[in-house]
Every structure is written in C-alpha cells, then in structure tokens.
Amino acid sequence: MNVGEEIAAEYLKWVYGCDFVEPNLKIPEVQGEIDVVGINLRDKKVYVCEVAVHLETGLQYVKKKRPDNVPRLTNKFDKGLTYAKVYFPDYEVVPMFWSPIVKNQTASAMYNQLRDVSEIQQFVEERFGLQLEAVINDDFSRRLDELKEVALSKTEELTSPMMRFLQIEKKLARHLSKLNRHGEQ
C-alpha cells in the first residue's frame, strides 16, 4: 500500500466509520485490483476508491508515450464498481477518486487533467448511475487536514504509521505552542 492509498484507507476508517478497509483488493475474475475498499456495515455502504499520487506531473498515466488517464481509470472503475455491485447488492456503492494534484491546463489544451477527471465522472454516471466523488486538489488537502484533527483528538497510540506520524506532528505543534507562550524551551 502506498501513502496515497493509506490516506484514503485511514479516512474511510476514521471519518466514514468503515468497519473493514482493504487496500489493493484483488479481483481475480477480471485480473484487476481496487486500490482501497471500505465497508460500513451500519450504513450499508461500500466505498470503491482509486488513488493516483503523481506529485510532479499531476495526474498523468501514460501508455506508449501518450496520456492514458481516462482509459486506465475508466477501466479500473468499471472492474471495481462491477465487483462491488455483484458482491454487495444490498449496499450503497460510493465510488471515490483520490489524487492530491490534478492540473487544469488551458481549456483548449489537447490534454487537460481536470477535464480527464470530468470524463471519468461522466463514465461512472452513465455506466453505473453513480456520482464519482473526486477527492482532488483542495478537497484532498481538506481531507488530510481532517485526518490530522482525528489524530490530534486520539490519546491512544495509533497503529497506522501514517496516522501515528500525523498524531506526533499535531501533538508536538500543540506542545511547542504552549512552550513558546510561556517562554520555555
């Protein structure tokens, strides 16, 4: 599991209250995998998440030296959402796409990452009748901030290395702030 997938997984666990979260769920029937699946038993929801973390280029999958965002991600969502609909027929299926950096090139540009996300959302809506939640750019940042606040609110040692890191970061900042107000070191 990469860090982006861990962020999505921890968000599903701590904020959406998922009882089960499985990263990199293999789908043998179609030779694929879902980056993160979360199941909330009480609300009867299954979250199907694809995650892309490309920090320098933004969202940029490439095949044969050409951008491949839309074909690659529509294929992944097609497999993942079909799986969820078959194996969780009584659950509300919530598709999510997580990517911290999605660039918005000019409207006339041949390739535009934000337009790609819109095309993927349109595919999901037309094929499955579902609204793909795009957790990108500012929304990704807000979700990360929410996780930081969750980490700060917990007193127990968190077992996820990423959540433990956020917990240390936030509690250290709070501690240092108190020291600085009192002129201590």
Residue pairs with C-beta under 8 A, 6 or more apart in sequence:
1 9
1 23
1 24
2 51
2 53
3 53
3 162
4 51
4 52
4 53
4 98
4 99
4 100
5 23
5 24
5 35
5 36
5 49
5 51
6 23
6 160
6 162
7 51
7 98
7 143
7 144
7 147
7 162
8 35
8 36
8 49
8 51
8 96
8 98
8 135
9 21
9 23
9 36
9 38
10 21
10 147
10 160
10 162
10 163
11 143
11 146
11 147
12 18
12 21
12 36
12 38
12 47
12 49
13 21
13 38
14 147
14 150
14 163
15 143
15 146
15 147
15 150
16 38
16 40
16 45
16 47
17 40
17 42
17 43
18 38
18 39
18 40
18 47
19 39
19 40
19 41
19 42
20 37
20 38
20 39
20 41
21 36
21 37
21 38
21 39
22 36
22 37
22 38
23 35
23 36
24 33
24 34
24 35
24 36
25 33
25 34
25 36
25 37
26 32
26 33
27 33
27 34
27 79
27 80
27 83
29 83
30 79
30 82
30 83
32 75
32 76
32 79
32 80
34 48
34 49
34 50
34 76
34 79
34 80
34 83
35 49
35 50
35 51
35 76
36 47
36 49
36 51
37 46
37 47
37 48
37 49
37 80
37 84
38 46
38 47
38 49
39 45
39 46
39 47
39 88
39 91
40 46
40 47
43 92
44 90
44 91
44 92
45 91
45 92
45 93
45 94
46 84
46 88
46 91
46 92
46 93
46 94
47 94
47 95
47 96
48 77
48 80
48 81
48 83
48 84
48 93
48 94
48 95
48 96
49 95
49 96
49 97
49 98
50 73
50 76
50 77
50 80
50 96
50 97
50 98
51 97
51 98
51 99
52 59
52 61
52 73
52 97
52 98
52 99
53 99
53 100
54 60
54 99
54 101
55 100
55 101
58 101
58 102
58 103
58 113
59 69
59 99
59 101
59 102
59 103
59 113
59 116
59 117
59 136
60 67
60 69
60 113
61 67
61 68
61 69
61 72
61 73
62 68
63 71
63 72
67 111
67 116
69 113
69 116
69 120
70 116
70 119
70 120
70 123
73 97
73 116
73 120
74 119
74 120
74 123
74 124
77 95
77 97
77 120
77 123
77 124
77 132
78 123
78 127
80 95
81 93
81 95
81 124
81 127
81 128
81 130
84 91
84 93
85 93
85 128
93 128
93 130
94 130
94 133
95 124
95 128
95 130
95 131
95 132
95 133
96 132
96 133
96 134
96 135
97 117
97 120
97 132
97 133
97 134
97 135
97 136
98 135
98 136
98 140
99 117
99 134
99 135
99 136
99 140
100 136
100 137
100 140
100 141
101 136
101 137
102 113
102 114
102 117
102 134
102 136
102 137
103 112
103 113
103 114
104 112
104 113
104 114
105 111
105 112
105 113
105 114
106 112
117 134
117 136
120 132
121 131
121 132
121 134
124 130
124 131
124 132
125 131
125 132
135 143
147 163
147 166
148 166
148 169
148 170
149 170
150 163
151 158
151 163
151 164
151 166
151 167
151 169
151 170
152 166
152 167
152 170
152 171
152 174
154 167
157 164
158 164
158 167
179 185
